[in-house]
Amino acid sequence: MEQRALGPLPVSVLSLGSWQTYERIPRADGVAVLDAARDVGITLLEVARYNAASPDAPLATGYSEVVFGEIFRTSGWPRDEVAIANKLWWEFWPEQSVTQELEASLQRTGLDHFDFIYSDPPPAELAIEEVCEAVGGLVTAGKVKGWGVVNWPAERIAEARAVATVPPVAAQLPYNLIFRGMVEAPEMVEAMGPMGVVASAVLAGGALTGKYADGGFGRLSGRLDDPRFAAALAEAEQLRERAAELGTTPAALAIRFAAEAPRVATVLLGATSPEQVRENARAIAL
């Protein structure tokens, strides 16, 4: 699979997120997903501390990391063959420093290091200078190789780049055929400069796959009448027609669109089965 630059890291054009996925499927299925990701050439995995998917989970928050660590070790994927990213949520700041938050995530996953760290939007009262000093300090200390931001507005990205000794190298932003403005807006392009884009939500909650027209279930189930999703659902019909002409799927076209966009370093996807991983990878071969 094609490798692109995520700051100092070479990463695959497709990357695999976790969210709460591995809590919701059998462990063996999670291992099979990771095995398929390795087979198709994915070299960037993302994990983060989320609130537990079930009230019966042994941890109220961070169980997502525990499960990821279990299946990653079971998969036997050599640690030096893959980059793993995590996120800072600032949820317990200032009582918990970014170093302490990172170390807690490492403990839950059972890993000895992460390669990349994202900062979620920090509390409004926390100065950007402090954010950059704290997160950039993780890079300086050798705890991670680079850092980026998640869903920051253009003005805060510009401010971070202006004041940071170790500036962010990427921004994870929603980007798909329907919702393009956050990445393509002139103010965002100017604010980011040479930063790469980690494209998320490229299937618009599954709307662009066309599955809802066939009665499929997903994140938008029960909300299909919401006007906010009308454009994506309409676009799915056009994608279905075009995909039939090309002998592929609407999802593959949507993924390829994001992957081909300027400044996109990697497209972040989720998967609950090895078949889904392989289908996503075929999008890159279109």
N, C-alpha and C positions, 0 to 999 in steps of 0.2 A: 504494500500500500504506500502511496505517496507520502513522503515526510515533508513537513513544513516547520518553520521556526516559530516557537512560542517563547519569545525572548531568547534565552541561552539554550533552550531545550529543543531538540528535534523531536517532533511528535507526528503521529499519523493524522491524516486529514479527517478521519473519523475517530471520535473518542467515545468512551463508554461511561455514562453516569450510573449512579446507583440509587439515589433518593431512598425510598423505603422498599424498593423492589425486592431485595433479597429477604426481607422479613416476611413478605407475602407469598413466597413460593418455597417449595421444599429445598433444602440445602443442596441436594444432588442436582436439582435444576439450576441453581445458582452456579455451581461448579461447571456445569455444562455450558452455561452462558459465557463464563470466563474462558473456558477451553476454546469455544468457537471464536471469541474475540482474538485470542492469541493466534489461532489458525489463520484468520483472515488478515492479520497484520496490524491490528490495533496496538498502539504502544502508549496510549494515555488513558488512564482510568481516573475517575473522580469519585470521591467519597466525602461525606460530611456528616456532622452530628445533627440528626433530626429527632423530633419527638417521636416516641415509639408508635408504631402502627396499631398496636394492640394494648389494651389496658392491662393485659396479663404479662406484658414484657417485663423482664427483670430490671430494666432501667427505663425510667420515664423519658429520658433524653439521651441520645448517643448509642442506643441499641443498634441503630443502623451501622455504626462503625464496628461494633462487636461482631455482627453477623458477616459484614464484609471481610473482616480479618480472618474469620473462620474459613470462609469459602476460598479466599485467596490462598491461604496456606494449604488447604486441601487440594487445590488445583495444581500445586507444584510449579506454578509460574515463577521462574527465577526472578528475584527482585531486581537484579541489575538489567533485566531485559525490558522493563516497563517503567514509565513515569507515573507517579500517583500524586494527585492534587487533592487538597482539602480546603476548607473554608473557615474563616473567622467570622463569628456572628456578633461579637461585642455584647453578647447577652448578659454576661455577668461582670462586665466592666463597670467601675474601675477595680472592684474587689479581685477580679481575675485578670492578670495581664495577658497580652497576646502570647507571650512565651508559655505561660501556664496553660492557656487554652490549647495551644499546639501540643504541649506535652501530654495533656489529658486525652487528646484525640489519639496520639501515638499509643498511649497505654491501652485505650479501648480497642484499637485495631490490632495491637500486638506487633506493629511495624517499628523499625528503628529510625526511620526518617520518612519525610515527605519530600517530593521534588519541587512542588509548586504550591503556593498558597494564595487564595483569593480573600479579599476583604469585602464583606457585605457593607452596605452603606452604614457608616458609623453613627453613633448618637449625635444629634444636632449640636449639642453643647461641647463636643470634642473637636478641637481645632485640627484642621487638616495637617498642619505641621506635626502635631503629636502622632497622628495616624501614620504618616509617612515615616517618622522616626522609629515608631514601634515596629511596624511591619517591615520596613526596609532593614531594620536591625536584625531581623531573622535571616535575611540574605547575607548581611555582613558577617554574622556569626556562623555562617555555613550550615544553618539548620534547614534552609531551602535554597534552591538555585535561582528562583525568581518569584515575583508576586504580581498579582493583577487585582482587578476590581470586578464586582458583580452589580450590575444595574445602577451604577452611579450616573447621575446627570452630567451633562457636558461641562457645566461650570465647575463642578467639583473635580472632575478629571483634569481639567485645565489647571486648576489650582494645585492639585497634587503634583503634576508634572513640573510646575513652576518652582515648587519649594522643596521637592524631594531630593535628597542626596542619592538615594537609590530609587529611581522612579519606577512606577508600575509599567509592565511591558505588554499587558493585555487587558481587555475588558470582555467579560462574559455578558452578552446582551441578547434579548430575544430578537430573532430575525427569520422571517419567512416571506413567502410570496405576497402575503397580505400585509403583514406588519413589518415594514422596512424602514420606517422613519427614524427609529432610535439609532440605527447604525448609519443610515445614509444622509441624515440631516447635515447640512453644511456646518452647523455649529459643533456637531459631534465629530465630524471628520477633522475639523480644525483642532478641536480640543485633544483628540487622541494622537494626532501626529503619526509617528511610526508605530504606535501600539497595534498589536494584532487583535482580531476579533475572535472570540470563542462563541460561535453561534448556537443559541439555545432555542427551544420552542419552534424548531424548524417545521414541524408538522402541525402547528397551531392546535395543540391539544388533541391531535388525531383527526381534526376536521379535514385536513388536506389529503388524508388517505382514502377518503370516500367511503369509509366503513359505516358511517352513520346512515348513509342512504340505503345501506343493505341491512339496517337494523342492528348494527354492531354496538358494542358497549365500550365506553371509554370515559375520559375525564369530563366530557361535555354532556354525557347522558343526563337527561332530565332538564337540560338547559338549552336545547337546540332551538327553542323559540326566542332566545335572547337576541335582540338586534345586533349585538356586538359580534356575533358569530356568523351573521348572514353572509358577509363577503367571503369568508373562508369556505363556507359550505357551497356557495355558488362557484367559487374557484375550483373546488374539488370536482365538480361536474365537468368543467373544461379539462382539468388534468386527466380525468378518467378517459375522456375521448382521445386526448393526445397520447396517453399511455397505450391505449389499444392500438393506435396507429404504429407506435414504435415497438410494440411487443414487450412492454414493461409495465410497471405499476405507478399509480399516482404518487405513492410515497417515495419511490425512487427518483421521480422527477423533482419532487419538492426538496429532497436531500441534495440532489445534484445542483439545483439552483443555489442553495446556500453555500455549497462547497466551492462553486465557481465564482462567488462574489469577491470583488477586490477586498483585500485586507483580512479575509477570513483565514485564520490559522488552522482551525479545526472545527468540526461540526459535532456538537455534543448530543448523543442519542441515548435512549434507554432501550432495554430489551428484557423480555421475560423468558425467551427460549433461544436455543442456538439457531433455529431456523430464522428467527427474526434478525439475529446478528448477521447471518449470511445474506439475507435479503437486503439489509441496509448496505452491506459491503458491495453488493452488485450494483448499487446506484452509482458508485464511483467508476465502474467499468462501462457505463453507458457511452 
